[in-house]
Amino acid sequence: MRMRRILGRALAAATLAGLSAIGAVGAAAASSADISRDECAAAGGQVTSRPYSGYVCALPDGTSQPIT
């Protein structure tokens, strides 16, 4: 019975740690700053237009960021 309680607490702690790590990654992604056209060109990106969402910078690594 004691072993089951210890394993349960360890599982709860691991789950809680995993959720807080996911939240931190999500917050970092949500707070990424927009870049300017000059910064996009300096990073080797290409400015493209998307309907109803404005301009974005398509970076060489496959990601895209909104243009300010």
N, C-alpha and C positions, 0 to 999 in steps of 0.2 A: 504494500500500500504506500509506503514511504517513497519507493522508487517511482511509482506512478505520479505522485505529487511533484517530485523533483523534475521528472520529464515534462510534465504539464507546464510547470513554471518556465522551464528552459524553452519550450516551444512558444509560449506566450511572449517571452522576451525577444526571441528571434523574429517573431511576426511583427512585433512593435518596432523593432529596429529596421526591418525591411520596409515597413510603411513610411517611417520617417525619412529613410534614404530616398524613396520614390518621391516623396513630397519635396525634398530639397532639390532634386533634379528638375522636377516640374517648375519650381519657383525660379530656378536659374534660367530655364528655357523661356519662361514667360517674361522675364525681366531683361532679355537681351535687347540692346539698344539698336535702333535703326541706324543705317549708315547712309552717307551721302554718295552722290554719283562719283565724286573724286576718290573717295575711299574704296568704292567698288572697283573702279578702274585700277587703282594702285594694288588691289588684292588680286588682280587678274580676272575679275568677274565681268559679266556682261549685263547691262541694264535691259530689262525686257518689260513689256507692258502686259498686264493681265486684266481682262474685262472685269469691271466692277470692283477691282481691288487695287488699282493704281500701278505704280512701278515697283519692280523688285529687282534685286541684284542676284543673278544666278552665278554662284561661285564655282570654281573648278572642282571642288570636292563634292559637288552634287547638292549642296544646301542652297537655300535662297533666303534673303533677308529683305524686308521692306526698305524702300528708299524714302528718306525724309525730304 
